[in-house]
Amino acid sequence: MAKKATKTVTVEQIGSPIRRPKEQRATLVGLGLNKMRRRSTLEDTPSVRGMIAAVQHLVRVVDEA
């Protein structure tokens, strides 16, 4: 049987975590982001989507595959 390809989402950090709550900084680290303009490709799951929504003012969805 063929293996089903998992959907991915690529996010880019566009905002600085300076002067943001610790929870938002931790969410960025959880997404694999820690510096401006960094990109991270993650599996598209509800938990990842929730993390993106929590810091939507600091990240941008670049690609959904």
Stockholm file with secondary structure:
# STOCKHOLM 1.0

chainA/1-65         MAKKATKTVTVEQIGSPIRRPKEQRATLVGLGLNKMRRRSTLEDTPSVRGMIAAVQHLVRVVDEA
#=GR chainA/1-65 SS CCCCCCCEEEEEECSCCTTSCHHHHHHHHHTTCCSTTCEEEEECCHHHHHHHHHTTTTEEEEEEC
#=GC SS_cons        CCCCCCCEEEEEECSCCTTSCHHHHHHHHHTTCCSTTCEEEEECCHHHHHHHHHTTTTEEEEEEC
//
